[in-house]
């Protein structure tokens, strides 16, 4: 049992950690988008029109963009303003990117589509599937103050020139982890809690990607579990082996106390022989002579009874004869403390004619 206990505890511990890992992965993937998202935006570069909007496809299937469009609502605007309406042939590969930019940056950024549209601070930018104003709002990013915002959550502060805001790969992503050499650099951009401030980080140096960029499967669950194994170093199993052996060892000494009562019977017989003085035989003859007048000559024969403890059966002795009664002394054996003692008693019988 002692050997099994640490193993069972270890299995229990790893089972608990496994469940925690699954729950963590479930929570992490719960924020992962399953639809097209806006993954990076720059609202100004060398000039105020050096704008771009990058899209990311976190799904495992290519998505045709011909029914999609990018729109914006200005600070006091009430309706959509078109930035770009995608056309036949515009598509975004699974785990891939698609880049729109203003025509002034089309050549330098190798944009997949470019128009004269712009985005700026105090704009709310949205990706719609369908017509202006009525198409399904798939995703949105807002900057500054917009009266009729498209969402989502708290507005972002517009990035300074030549910097951008980029959607996180997962909840724990930072600017460093998303940047060059970071753990999330190639982990996609799938974090989507519908709150811009939770979903985006500021990139001090923009890094737009287009259809030709490497595919980046969304792996938001992988960075987080790397912290779990470091918690797993069996702090509990090492403590358990030291405690489990001790209870079983303490149990074994207890039965050794049982042999002690066997010594108690022997002392008892030693005191018993001292109680057996031969005083009892002398008390009995004194009561017999009162019944017969002619017993006085014969009591001298009674002392012969006491010296015969070794005699198995003493013979009865006549102690008185008369015209009416004849009396004699008899001895009755009694066993006391494994020894036999003979006690005298007088028997008187009517004399025969």
Phi and psi in degrees as GROMACS dihedral restraints (atoms count N, CA, C in turn):
[ dihedral_restraints ]
;  ai    aj    ak    al  type     phi  dphi    fc
    3     4     5     6     1   -62.1    20    10
    4     5     6     7     1   -36.2    20    10
    6     7     8     9     1   -73.7    20    10
    7     8     9    10     1   -32.8    20    10
    9    10    11    12     1   -74.9    20    10
   10    11    12    13     1   -31.9    20    10
   12    13    14    15     1   -58.0    20    10
   13    14    15    16     1   -48.4    20    10
   15    16    17    18     1   -60.9    20    10
   16    17    18    19     1   -37.7    20    10
   18    19    20    21     1   -63.3    20    10
   19    20    21    22     1   -44.9    20    10
   21    22    23    24     1   -63.9    20    10
   22    23    24    25     1   -40.7    20    10
   24    25    26    27     1   -63.2    20    10
   25    26    27    28     1   -40.6    20    10
   27    28    29    30     1   -61.5    20    10
   28    29    30    31     1   -44.3    20    10
   30    31    32    33     1   -62.2    20    10
   31    32    33    34     1   -43.8    20    10
   33    34    35    36     1   -60.0    20    10
   34    35    36    37     1   -42.6    20    10
   36    37    38    39     1   -61.7    20    10
   37    38    39    40     1   -48.1    20    10
   39    40    41    42     1   -66.2    20    10
   40    41    42    43     1   -31.4    20    10
   42    43    44    45     1   -64.5    20    10
   43    44    45    46     1   -43.6    20    10
   45    46    47    48     1   -62.7    20    10
   46    47    48    49     1   -43.5    20    10
   48    49    50    51     1   -65.2    20    10
   49    50    51    52     1   -35.9    20    10
   51    52    53    54     1   -63.0    20    10
   52    53    54    55     1   -43.1    20    10
   54    55    56    57     1   -64.0    20    10
   55    56    57    58     1   -42.8    20    10
   57    58    59    60     1   -60.3    20    10
   58    59    60    61     1   -40.1    20    10
   60    61    62    63     1   -62.5    20    10
   61    62    63    64     1   -44.1    20    10
   63    64    65    66     1   -64.6    20    10
   64    65    66    67     1   -41.2    20    10
   66    67    68    69     1   -63.9    20    10
   67    68    69    70     1   -40.4    20    10
   69    70    71    72     1   -63.6    20    10
   70    71    72    73     1   -44.6    20    10
   72    73    74    75     1   -62.2    20    10
   73    74    75    76     1   -38.4    20    10
   75    76    77    78     1   -64.4    20    10
   76    77    78    79     1   -42.9    20    10
   78    79    80    81     1   -64.6    20    10
   79    80    81    82     1   -39.8    20    10
   81    82    83    84     1   -65.7    20    10
   82    83    84    85     1   -43.8    20    10
   84    85    86    87     1   -75.5    20    10
   85    86    87    88     1   -16.4    20    10
   87    88    89    90     1   -63.5    20    10
   88    89    90    91     1   -26.0    20    10
   90    91    92    93     1   -92.3    20    10
   91    92    93    94     1    -0.9    20    10
   93    94    95    96     1   -79.6    20    10
   94    95    96    97     1   130.1    20    10
   96    97    98    99     1   -69.3    20    10
   97    98    99   100     1   148.1    20    10
   99   100   101   102     1  -118.8    20    10
  100   101   102   103     1    22.4    20    10
  102   103   104   105     1  -146.6    20    10
  103   104   105   106     1   172.0    20    10
  105   106   107   108     1   -57.6    20    10
  106   107   108   109     1   141.8    20    10
  108   109   110   111     1  -134.0    20    10
  109   110   111   112     1   155.8    20    10
  111   112   113   114     1   -79.1    20    10
  112   113   114   115     1   119.7    20    10
  114   115   116   117     1  -104.0    20    10
  115   116   117   118     1   -25.2    20    10
  117   118   119   120     1  -158.0    20    10
  118   119   120   121     1   141.8    20    10
  120   121   122   123     1  -137.4    20    10
  121   122   123   124     1   136.3    20    10
  123   124   125   126     1  -122.6    20    10
  124   125   126   127     1   129.4    20    10
  126   127   128   129     1  -103.9    20    10
  127   128   129   130     1    -3.8    20    10
  129   130   131   132     1  -165.7    20    10
  130   131   132   133     1   146.9    20    10
  132   133   134   135     1  -131.0    20    10
  133   134   135   136     1  -130.3    20    10
  135   136   137   138     1   -59.9    20    10
  136   137   138   139     1   -34.2    20    10
  138   139   140   141     1  -123.2    20    10
  139   140   141   142     1   169.5    20    10
  141   142   143   144     1   -71.2    20    10
  142   143   144   145     1   -11.2    20    10
  144   145   146   147     1  -102.9    20    10
  145   146   147   148     1     7.3    20    10
  147   148   149   150     1   -80.4    20    10
  148   149   150   151     1    66.0    20    10
  150   151   152   153     1  -104.6    20    10
  151   152   153   154     1   146.3    20    10
  153   154   155   156     1  -145.7    20    10
  154   155   156   157     1   154.9    20    10
  156   157   158   159     1  -131.2    20    10
  157   158   159   160     1   123.4    20    10
  159   160   161   162     1  -104.8    20    10
  160   161   162   163     1   137.0    20    10
  162   163   164   165     1  -110.2    20    10
  163   164   165   166     1   150.7    20    10
  165   166   167   168     1  -131.6    20    10
  166   167   168   169     1   138.4    20    10
  168   169   170   171     1  -106.3    20    10
  169   170   171   172     1   102.5    20    10
  171   172   173   174     1   -82.4    20    10
  172   173   174   175     1    -3.5    20    10
  174   175   176   177     1   -85.7    20    10
  175   176   177   178     1   173.7    20    10
  177   178   179   180     1   -95.4    20    10
  178   179   180   181     1    13.4    20    10
  180   181   182   183     1  -129.1    20    10
  181   182   183   184     1   147.6    20    10
  183   184   185   186     1   -66.2    20    10
  184   185   186   187     1   144.6    20    10
  186   187   188   189     1  -118.8    20    10
  187   188   189   190     1   127.5    20    10
  189   190   191   192     1   -78.9    20    10
  190   191   192   193     1   128.2    20    10
  192   193   194   195     1   -94.8    20    10
  193   194   195   196     1     2.3    20    10
  195   196   197   198     1   -61.0    20    10
  196   197   198   199     1   -24.2    20    10
  198   199   200   201     1   -97.7    20    10
  199   200   201   202     1     1.4    20    10
  201   202   203   204     1   -96.6    20    10
  202   203   204   205     1   159.7    20    10
  204   205   206   207     1  -152.9    20    10
  205   206   207   208     1   153.0    20    10
  207   208   209   210     1  -101.0    20    10
  208   209   210   211     1   132.3    20    10
  210   211   212   213     1  -130.4    20    10
  211   212   213   214     1   167.7    20    10
  213   214   215   216     1  -142.5    20    10
  214   215   216   217     1   155.7    20    10
  216   217   218   219     1  -122.1    20    10
  217   218   219   220     1   127.5    20    10
  219   220   221   222     1   -75.7    20    10
  220   221   222   223     1   177.7    20    10
  222   223   224   225     1   -51.5    20    10
  223   224   225   226     1   -47.4    20    10
  225   226   227   228     1  -108.9    20    10
  226   227   228   229     1    10.2    20    10
  228   229   230   231     1   -70.8    20    10
  229   230   231   232     1   159.2    20    10
  231   232   233   234     1  -121.3    20    10
  232   233   234   235     1   -13.3    20    10
  234   235   236   237     1  -133.2    20    10
  235   236   237   238     1   168.9    20    10
  237   238   239   240     1   -68.2    20    10
  238   239   240   241     1   143.5    20    10
  240   241   242   243     1  -115.5    20    10
  241   242   243   244     1   129.4    20    10
  243   244   245   246     1   -73.1    20    10
  244   245   246   247     1   134.9    20    10
  246   247   248   249     1  -100.2    20    10
  247   248   249   250     1   -48.2    20    10
  249   250   251   252     1  -159.1    20    10
  250   251   252   253     1   137.5    20    10
  252   253   254   255     1  -108.9    20    10
  253   254   255   256     1   119.3    20    10
  255   256   257   258     1   -71.8    20    10
  256   257   258   259     1   154.9    20    10
  258   259   260   261     1  -119.3    20    10
  259   260   261   262     1   174.9    20    10
  261   262   263   264     1   -55.2    20    10
  262   263   264   265     1   133.4    20    10
  264   265   266   267     1    96.6    20    10
  265   266   267   268     1   -18.5    20    10
  267   268   269   270     1   -76.6    20    10
  268   269   270   271     1   121.9    20    10
  270   271   272   273     1  -147.5    20    10
  271   272   273   274     1   156.4    20    10
  273   274   275   276     1  -124.4    20    10
  274   275   276   277     1   123.4    20    10
  276   277   278   279     1   -69.1    20    10
  277   278   279   280     1   160.8    20    10
  279   280   281   282     1   -57.4    20    10
  280   281   282   283     1   130.9    20    10
  282   283   284   285     1    60.4    20    10
  283   284   285   286     1    22.9    20    10
  285   286   287   288     1  -114.8    20    10
  286   287   288   289     1  -174.5    20    10
  288   289   290   291     1  -124.3    20    10
  289   290   291   292     1   160.6    20    10
  291   292   293   294     1  -143.3    20    10
  292   293   294   295     1   133.2    20    10
  294   295   296   297     1  -120.4    20    10
  295   296   297   298     1   123.1    20    10
  297   298   299   300     1  -103.9    20    10
  298   299   300   301     1   144.2    20    10
  300   301   302   303     1  -150.3    20    10
  301   302   303   304     1   163.6    20    10
  303   304   305   306     1   -65.3    20    10
  304   305   306   307     1   149.0    20    10
  306   307   308   309     1   -56.6    20    10
  307   308   309   310     1   -25.7    20    10
  309   310   311   312     1   -67.4    20    10
  310   311   312   313     1   -21.7    20    10
  312   313   314   315     1  -109.5    20    10
  313   314   315   316     1     3.7    20    10
  315   316   317   318     1   -57.0    20    10
  316   317   318   319     1   -45.9    20    10
  318   319   320   321     1   -72.6    20    10
  319   320   321   322     1   -45.6    20    10
  321   322   323   324     1   -68.9    20    10
  322   323   324   325     1   -28.7    20    10
  324   325   326   327     1  -102.9    20    10
  325   326   327   328     1    -1.1    20    10
  327   328   329   330     1    51.8    20    10
  328   329   330   331     1    53.3    20    10
  330   331   332   333     1   -69.9    20    10
  331   332   333   334     1   148.3    20    10
  333   334   335   336     1   -79.6    20    10
  334   335   336   337     1   -31.7    20    10
  336   337   338   339     1  -145.4    20    10
  337   338   339   340     1   143.3    20    10
  339   340   341   342     1  -140.2    20    10
  340   341   342   343     1   146.7    20    10
  342   343   344   345     1  -141.9    20    10
  343   344   345   346     1  -178.0    20    10
  345   346   347   348     1   -87.0    20    10
  346   347   348   349     1     2.4    20    10
  348   349   350   351     1   -65.6    20    10
  349   350   351   352     1   158.9    20    10
  351   352   353   354     1  -137.8    20    10
  352   353   354   355     1   161.9    20    10
  354   355   356   357     1  -132.6    20    10
  355   356   357   358     1   155.0    20    10
  357   358   359   360     1  -153.2    20    10
  358   359   360   361     1   178.4    20    10
  360   361   362   363     1   -61.7    20    10
  361   362   363   364     1   155.3    20    10
  363   364   365   366     1    61.0    20    10
  364   365   366   367     1    32.4    20    10
  366   367   368   369     1  -117.0    20    10
  367   368   369   370     1   149.6    20    10
  369   370   371   372     1  -114.6    20    10
  370   371   372   373     1   118.5    20    10
  372   373   374   375     1  -104.2    20    10
  373   374   375   376     1   135.3    20    10
  375   376   377   378     1  -133.9    20    10
  376   377   378   379     1   153.1    20    10
  378   379   380   381     1  -109.1    20    10
  379   380   381   382     1   116.0    20    10
  381   382   383   384     1  -110.3    20    10
  382   383   384   385     1   146.5    20    10
  384   385   386   387     1  -108.3    20    10
  385   386   387   388     1    95.5    20    10
  387   388   389   390     1   129.9    20    10
  388   389   390   391     1  -159.4    20    10
  390   391   392   393     1   -74.3    20    10
  391   392   393   394     1   163.6    20    10
  393   394   395   396     1   -55.1    20    10
  394   395   396   397     1   142.1    20    10
  396   397   398   399     1    67.6    20    10
  397   398   399   400     1   -30.7    20    10
  399   400   401   402     1  -112.1    20    10
  400   401   402   403     1   -18.9    20    10
  402   403   404   405     1   -64.1    20    10
  403   404   405   406     1   157.6    20    10
  405   406   407   408     1   -61.0    20    10
  406   407   408   409     1   127.5    20    10
  408   409   410   411     1   -82.7    20    10
  409   410   411   412     1   106.2    20    10
  411   412   413   414     1   -82.6    20    10
  412   413   414   415     1   -38.7    20    10
  414   415   416   417     1  -158.1    20    10
  415   416   417   418     1   158.4    20    10
  417   418   419   420     1  -154.1    20    10
  418   419   420   421     1   150.6    20    10
  420   421   422   423     1  -138.1    20    10
  421   422   423   424     1   131.3    20    10
  423   424   425   426     1  -119.9    20    10
  424   425   426   427     1   145.9    20    10
  426   427   428   429     1  -121.8    20    10
  427   428   429   430     1   141.9    20    10
  429   430   431   432     1    60.2    20    10
  430   431   432   433     1  -136.1    20    10
  432   433   434   435     1  -112.1    20    10
  433   434   435   436     1   122.4    20    10
  435   436   437   438     1  -132.4    20    10
  436   437   438   439     1   123.3    20    10
  438   439   440   441     1   -62.9    20    10
  439   440   441   442     1   -47.9    20    10
  441   442   443   444     1  -112.3    20    10
  442   443   444   445     1    67.5    20    10
  444   445   446   447     1   -67.2    20    10
  445   446   447   448     1   150.1    20    10
  447   448   449   450     1   -85.6    20    10
  448   449   450   451     1    -8.9    20    10
  450   451   452   453     1   103.9    20    10
  451   452   453   454     1  -168.8    20    10
  453   454   455   456     1  -112.4    20    10
  454   455   456   457     1   132.8    20    10
  456   457   458   459     1    67.2    20    10
  457   458   459   460     1  -144.9    20    10
  459   460   461   462     1   -75.4    20    10
  460   461   462   463     1   135.0    20    10
  462   463   464   465     1   -66.5    20    10
  463   464   465   466     1   150.3    20    10
  465   466   467   468     1   -87.6    20    10
  466   467   468   469     1   156.4    20    10
  468   469   470   471     1   -79.7    20    10
  469   470   471   472     1   130.7    20    10
  471   472   473   474     1   -61.5    20    10
  472   473   474   475     1   135.7    20    10
  474   475   476   477     1   -69.2    20    10
  475   476   477   478     1   150.9    20    10
  477   478   479   480     1   -70.2    20    10
  478   479   480   481     1   171.2    20    10
  480   481   482   483     1   -54.8    20    10
  481   482   483   484     1   137.2    20    10
  483   484   485   486     1    67.5    20    10
  484   485   486   487     1     8.6    20    10
  486   487   488   489     1  -114.1    20    10
  487   488   489   490     1   173.1    20    10
  489   490   491   492     1  -147.2    20    10
  490   491   492   493     1   173.5    20    10
  492   493   494   495     1  -111.9    20    10
  493   494   495   496     1   136.4    20    10
  495   496   497   498     1  -127.2    20    10
  496   497   498   499     1   138.9    20    10
  498   499   500   501     1   -69.2    20    10
  499   500   501   502     1   140.0    20    10
  501   502   503   504     1   -69.2    20    10
  502   503   504   505     1   155.7    20    10
  504   505   506   507     1   -77.1    20    10
  505   506   507   508     1   -37.0    20    10
  507   508   509   510     1  -155.9    20    10
  508   509   510   511     1   176.2    20    10
  510   511   512   513     1   -59.0    20    10
  511   512   513   514     1   -30.9    20    10
  513   514   515   516     1   -91.6    20    10
  514   515   516   517     1     2.9    20    10
  516   517   518   519     1   -64.6    20    10
  517   518   519   520     1   146.6    20    10
  519   520   521   522     1  -130.4    20    10
  520   521   522   523     1   174.8    20    10
  522   523   524   525     1   -58.9    20    10
  523   524   525   526     1   -40.0    20    10
  525   526   527   528     1   -66.6    20    10
  526   527   528   529     1   -43.2    20    10
  528   529   530   531     1   -70.1    20    10
  529   530   531   532     1   -26.4    20    10
  531   532   533   534     1   -85.6    20    10
  532   533   534   535     1   -18.4    20    10
  534   535   536   537     1   -79.4    20    10
  535   536   537   538     1  -176.2    20    10
  537   538   539   540     1   -60.0    20    10
  538   539   540   541     1   126.3    20    10
  540   541   542   543     1    82.8    20    10
  541   542   543   544     1    -4.9    20    10
  543   544   545   546     1   -76.2    20    10
  544   545   546   547     1   161.1    20    10
  546   547   548   549     1   -65.6    20    10
  547   548   549   550     1   -25.4    20    10
  549   550   551   552     1  -103.9    20    10
  550   551   552   553     1    12.7    20    10
  552   553   554   555     1   -57.7    20    10
  553   554   555   556     1   -38.6    20    10
  555   556   557   558     1  -117.1    20    10
  556   557   558   559     1    31.6    20    10
  558   559   560   561     1  -103.4    20    10
  559   560   561   562     1    16.2    20    10
  561   562   563   564     1    79.0    20    10
  562   563   564   565     1  -171.4    20    10
  564   565   566   567     1  -141.2    20    10
  565   566   567   568     1    67.9    20    10
  567   568   569   570     1  -107.0    20    10
  568   569   570   571     1    -3.1    20    10
  570   571   572   573     1   -66.7    20    10
  571   572   573   574     1   123.7    20    10
  573   574   575   576     1  -149.4    20    10
  574   575   576   577     1    94.4    20    10
  576   577   578   579     1  -101.5    20    10
  577   578   579   580     1     6.9    20    10
  579   580   581   582     1    64.7    20    10
  580   581   582   583     1    27.5    20    10
  582   583   584   585     1  -137.9    20    10
  583   584   585   586     1   110.5    20    10
  585   586   587   588     1   -54.7    20    10
  586   587   588   589     1   -41.4    20    10
  588   589   590   591     1   -67.3    20    10
  589   590   591   592     1   -26.7    20    10
  591   592   593   594     1   -85.3    20    10
  592   593   594   595     1   -26.1    20    10
  594   595   596   597     1   -95.1    20    10
  595   596   597   598     1   -14.7    20    10
  597   598   599   600     1  -121.7    20    10
  598   599   600   601     1   151.4    20    10
  600   601   602   603     1  -122.7    20    10
  601   602   603   604     1   156.6    20    10
  603   604   605   606     1   -86.1    20    10
  604   605   606   607     1   131.5    20    10
  606   607   608   609     1  -104.7    20    10
  607   608   609   610     1   114.3    20    10
  609   610   611   612     1   -65.3    20    10
  610   611   612   613     1   -21.5    20    10
  612   613   614   615     1  -130.1    20    10
  613   614   615   616     1   116.2    20    10
  615   616   617   618     1   -61.3    20    10
  616   617   618   619     1   152.0    20    10
  618   619   620   621     1  -144.3    20    10
  619   620   621   622     1    69.7    20    10
  621   622   623   624     1   -69.5    20    10
  622   623   624   625     1   147.4    20    10
  624   625   626   627     1  -126.2    20    10
  625   626   627   628     1   149.8    20    10
  627   628   629   630     1  -126.1    20    10
  628   629   630   631     1  -169.7    20    10
  630   631   632   633     1   -60.6    20    10
  631   632   633   634     1   -28.0    20    10
  633   634   635   636     1   -81.0    20    10
  634   635   636   637     1    -9.4    20    10
  636   637   638   639     1   -69.9    20    10
  637   638   639   640     1   159.2    20    10
  639   640   641   642     1   -61.8    20    10
  640   641   642   643     1   143.7    20    10
  642   643   644   645     1   -69.7    20    10
  643   644   645   646     1   144.6    20    10
  645   646   647   648     1  -132.8    20    10
  646   647   648   649     1    92.1    20    10
  648   649   650   651     1   -58.4    20    10
  649   650   651   652     1   140.1    20    10
  651   652   653   654     1   -70.8    20    10
  652   653   654   655     1   115.7    20    10
  654   655   656   657     1  -125.8    20    10
  655   656   657   658     1    47.5    20    10
  657   658   659   660     1   -63.5    20    10
  658   659   660   661     1   -21.2    20    10
  660   661   662   663     1   -80.1    20    10
  661   662   663   664     1   -24.1    20    10
  663   664   665   666     1   -69.4    20    10
  664   665   666   667     1   -41.7    20    10
  666   667   668   669     1   -62.2    20    10
  667   668   669   670     1   -35.9    20    10
  669   670   671   672     1   -68.2    20    10
  670   671   672   673     1   -44.1    20    10
  672   673   674   675     1   -59.8    20    10
  673   674   675   676     1   -20.1    20    10
  675   676   677   678     1   -62.9    20    10
  676   677   678   679     1   -23.3    20    10
  678   679   680   681     1   -77.9    20    10
  679   680   681   682     1   -26.9    20    10
  681   682   683   684     1   -66.3    20    10
  682   683   684   685     1   -46.6    20    10
  684   685   686   687     1   -57.3    20    10
  685   686   687   688     1   -29.6    20    10
  687   688   689   690     1   -69.8    20    10
  688   689   690   691     1   -21.9    20    10
  690   691   692   693     1   -80.8    20    10
  691   692   693   694     1   -25.4    20    10
  693   694   695   696     1   -70.2    20    10
  694   695   696   697     1   -15.2    20    10
  696   697   698   699     1   -52.5    20    10
  697   698   699   700     1   121.0    20    10
  699   700   701   702     1   -58.9    20    10
  700   701   702   703     1    75.5    20    10
  702   703   704   705     1   -66.9    20    10
  703   704   705   706     1   -39.0    20    10
  705   706   707   708     1   -71.9    20    10
  706   707   708   709     1   -47.4    20    10
  708   709   710   711     1   -57.9    20    10
  709   710   711   712     1   -36.8    20    10
  711   712   713   714     1   -67.0    20    10
  712   713   714   715     1   -31.9    20    10
  714   715   716   717     1   -73.9    20    10
  715   716   717   718     1   -34.2    20    10
  717   718   719   720     1   -67.3    20    10
  718   719   720   721     1   -44.2    20    10
  720   721   722   723     1   -56.6    20    10
  721   722   723   724     1   -34.6    20    10
  723   724   725   726     1   -70.5    20    10
  724   725   726   727     1   -29.0    20    10
  726   727   728   729     1   -88.0    20    10
  727   728   729   730     1   -34.1    20    10
  729   730   731   732     1   -68.8    20    10
  730   731   732   733     1   -37.4    20    10
  732   733   734   735     1   -65.0    20    10
  733   734   735   736     1   -32.0    20    10
  735   736   737   738     1   -61.8    20    10
  736   737   738   739     1   -42.8    20    10
  738   739   740   741     1   -60.4    20    10
  739   740   741   742     1   -38.7    20    10
  741   742   743   744     1   -70.9    20    10
  742   743   744   745     1   -30.8    20    10
  744   745   746   747     1   -71.2    20    10
  745   746   747   748     1   -37.0    20    10
  747   748   749   750     1   -68.5    20    10
  748   749   750   751     1   -19.3    20    10
  750   751   752   753     1   -72.9    20    10
  751   752   753   754     1   -35.4    20    10
  753   754   755   756     1   -66.5    20    10
  754   755   756   757     1   -37.2    20    10
  756   757   758   759     1   -63.6    20    10
  757   758   759   760     1   -21.3    20    10
  759   760   761   762     1   -60.6    20    10
  760   761   762   763     1   -42.3    20    10
  762   763   764   765     1   -61.0    20    10
  763   764   765   766     1   -18.7    20    10
  765   766   767   768     1   -65.4    20    10
  766   767   768   769     1   -13.3    20    10
  768   769   770   771     1   -77.7    20    10
  769   770   771   772     1   -17.6    20    10
  771   772   773   774     1   -67.3    20    10
  772   773   774   775     1   -34.2    20    10
  774   775   776   777     1   -63.6    20    10
  775   776   777   778     1   -14.5    20    10
  777   778   779   780     1   -60.5    20    10
  778   779   780   781     1   -41.9    20    10
  780   781   782   783     1   -58.6    20    10
  781   782   783   784     1   -20.2    20    10
  783   784   785   786     1   -64.2    20    10
  784   785   786   787     1   -20.1    20    10
  786   787   788   789     1   -78.7    20    10
  787   788   789   790     1   -19.6    20    10
  789   790   791   792     1   -70.9    20    10
  790   791   792   793     1   -32.8    20    10
  792   793   794   795     1   -65.0    20    10
  793   794   795   796     1   -30.9    20    10
  795   796   797   798     1   -65.7    20    10
  796   797   798   799     1   -38.2    20    10
  798   799   800   801     1   -65.8    20    10
  799   800   801   802     1   -21.5    20    10
  801   802   803   804     1   -65.9    20    10
  802   803   804   805     1   -46.9    20    10
  804   805   806   807     1   -64.9    20    10
  805   806   807   808     1   -22.9    20    10
  807   808   809   810     1   -64.6    20    10
  808   809   810   811     1   -30.6    20    10
  810   811   812   813     1   -84.8    20    10
  811   812   813   814     1   -19.8    20    10
  813   814   815   816     1   -66.4    20    10
  814   815   816   817     1   -45.4    20    10
  816   817   818   819     1   -57.8    20    10
  817   818   819   820     1   -28.4    20    10
  819   820   821   822     1   -67.5    20    10
  820   821   822   823     1   -14.3    20    10
  822   823   824   825     1   -87.4    20    10
  823   824   825   826     1    -5.2    20    10
  825   826   827   828     1  -104.1    20    10
  826   827   828   829     1    52.5    20    10
  828   829   830   831     1   -69.0    20    10
  829   830   831   832     1   155.0    20    10
  831   832   833   834     1   -89.4    20    10
  832   833   834   835     1    46.7    20    10
  834   835   836   837     1   -85.8    20    10
  835   836   837   838     1   -21.6    20    10
  837   838   839   840     1   -66.6    20    10
  838   839   840   841     1   -40.3    20    10
  840   841   842   843     1   -60.9    20    10
  841   842   843   844     1   -32.4    20    10
  843   844   845   846     1   -71.9    20    10
  844   845   846   847     1   -25.6    20    10
  846   847   848   849     1   -75.4    20    10
  847   848   849   850     1   -30.4    20    10
  849   850   851   852     1   -74.8    20    10
  850   851   852   853     1   -40.9    20    10
  852   853   854   855     1   -64.7    20    10
  853   854   855   856     1   -23.1    20    10
  855   856   857   858     1   -66.3    20    10
  856   857   858   859     1   -24.8    20    10
  858   859   860   861     1   -84.8    20    10
  859   860   861   862     1   -20.0    20    10
  861   862   863   864     1   -76.1    20    10
  862   863   864   865     1   -44.3    20    10
  864   865   866   867     1   -59.1    20    10
  865   866   867   868     1   -20.3    20    10
  867   868   869   870     1   -66.7    20    10
  868   869   870   871     1   -17.7    20    10
  870   871   872   873     1   -84.2    20    10
  871   872   873   874     1   -23.7    20    10
  873   874   875   876     1  -130.4    20    10
  874   875   876   877     1   129.0    20    10
  876   877   878   879     1   -68.4    20    10
  877   878   879   880     1   -27.9    20    10
  879   880   881   882     1   -90.9    20    10
  880   881   882   883     1    19.0    20    10
  882   883   884   885     1   -90.6    20    10
  883   884   885   886     1   -10.1    20    10
  885   886   887   888     1   -62.1    20    10
  886   887   888   889     1   -33.7    20    10
  888   889   890   891     1   -70.7    20    10
  889   890   891   892     1   -27.2    20    10
  891   892   893   894     1   -96.8    20    10
  892   893   894   895     1    -8.4    20    10
  894   895   896   897     1   -56.6    20    10
  895   896   897   898     1   -14.2    20    10
  897   898   899   900     1   -64.5    20    10
  898   899   900   901     1   -15.1    20    10
  900   901   902   903     1   -82.9    20    10
  901   902   903   904     1   -12.4    20    10
  903   904   905   906     1   -69.7    20    10
  904   905   906   907     1   -38.8    20    10
  906   907   908   909     1   -57.0    20    10
  907   908   909   910     1   -19.7    20    10
  909   910   911   912     1   -68.5    20    10
  910   911   912   913     1    -9.7    20    10
  912   913   914   915     1   -75.9    20    10
  913   914   915   916     1   -41.0    20    10
  915   916   917   918     1   -65.3    20    10
  916   917   918   919     1   -32.8    20    10
  918   919   920   921     1   -75.9    20    10
  919   920   921   922     1     0.8    20    10
  921   922   923   924     1  -108.1    20    10
  922   923   924   925     1    52.4    20    10
  924   925   926   927     1   -68.9    20    10
  925   926   927   928     1   -22.7    20    10
  927   928   929   930     1   -84.5    20    10
  928   929   930   931     1   -18.5    20    10
  930   931   932   933     1   -70.7    20    10
  931   932   933   934     1   126.3    20    10
  933   934   935   936     1   -62.0    20    10
  934   935   936   937     1   -46.0    20    10
  936   937   938   939     1  -140.4    20    10
  937   938   939   940     1   100.4    20    10
  939   940   941   942     1   -65.6    20    10
  940   941   942   943     1   145.6    20    10
  942   943   944   945     1   -79.2    20    10
  943   944   945   946     1   142.2    20    10
  945   946   947   948     1   -63.1    20    10
  946   947   948   949     1   147.6    20    10
  948   949   950   951     1  -123.7    20    10
  949   950   951   952     1   139.0    20    10
  951   952   953   954     1   -81.8    20    10
  952   953   954   955     1   132.0    20    10
  954   955   956   957     1  -115.5    20    10
  955   956   957   958     1   -17.8    20    10
  957   958   959   960     1  -158.5    20    10
  958   959   960   961     1   140.7    20    10
  960   961   962   963     1  -128.2    20    10
  961   962   963   964     1   146.5    20    10
  963   964   965   966     1  -154.2    20    10
  964   965   966   967     1   178.7    20    10
  966   967   968   969     1   -70.5    20    10
  967   968   969   970     1   -24.8    20    10
  969   970   971   972     1  -108.9    20    10
  970   971   972   973     1   -47.3    20    10
  972   973   974   975     1  -122.5    20    10
  973   974   975   976     1   145.1    20    10
  975   976   977   978     1  -115.4    20    10
  976   977   978   979     1   128.4    20    10
  978   979   980   981     1  -119.0    20    10
  979   980   981   982     1   142.4    20    10
  981   982   983   984     1  -143.1    20    10
  982   983   984   985     1   156.6    20    10
  984   985   986   987     1   -96.1    20    10
  985   986   987   988     1   129.9    20    10
  987   988   989   990     1  -117.9    20    10
  988   989   990   991     1   159.4    20    10
  990   991   992   993     1  -122.6    20    10
  991   992   993   994     1   128.4    20    10
  993   994   995   996     1  -109.3    20    10
  994   995   996   997     1   125.9    20    10
  996   997   998   999     1   -74.3    20    10
  997   998   999  1000     1   141.6    20    10
  999  1000  1001  1002     1  -132.4    20    10
 1000  1001  1002  1003     1   132.9    20    10
 1002  1003  1004  1005     1   -93.9    20    10
 1003  1004  1005  1006     1   125.6    20    10
 1005  1006  1007  1008     1  -140.2    20    10
 1006  1007  1008  1009     1   119.6    20    10
 1008  1009  1010  1011     1    54.3    20    10
 1009  1010  1011  1012     1    48.7    20    10
 1011  1012  1013  1014     1    65.6    20    10
 1012  1013  1014  1015     1    19.3    20    10
 1014  1015  1016  1017     1  -129.2    20    10
 1015  1016  1017  1018     1   152.2    20    10
 1017  1018  1019  1020     1  -104.5    20    10
 1018  1019  1020  1021     1   128.9    20    10
 1020  1021  1022  1023     1  -122.1    20    10
 1021  1022  1023  1024     1   144.6    20    10
 1023  1024  1025  1026     1  -109.3    20    10
 1024  1025  1026  1027     1   126.4    20    10
 1026  1027  1028  1029     1  -108.9    20    10
 1027  1028  1029  1030     1   128.4    20    10
 1029  1030  1031  1032     1   -76.7    20    10
 1030  1031  1032  1033     1   145.2    20    10
 1032  1033  1034  1035     1  -145.2    20    10
 1033  1034  1035  1036     1   150.2    20    10
 1035  1036  1037  1038     1   -99.8    20    10
 1036  1037  1038  1039     1   134.8    20    10
 1038  1039  1040  1041     1  -120.0    20    10
 1039  1040  1041  1042     1   125.1    20    10
 1041  1042  1043  1044     1  -113.4    20    10
 1042  1043  1044  1045     1   131.3    20    10
 1044  1045  1046  1047     1  -125.4    20    10
 1045  1046  1047  1048     1   152.0    20    10
 1047  1048  1049  1050     1   -68.0    20    10
 1048  1049  1050  1051     1   134.2    20    10
 1050  1051  1052  1053     1   -71.5    20    10
 1051  1052  1053  1054     1   142.4    20    10
 1053  1054  1055  1056     1   -82.5    20    10
 1054  1055  1056  1057     1   148.7    20    10
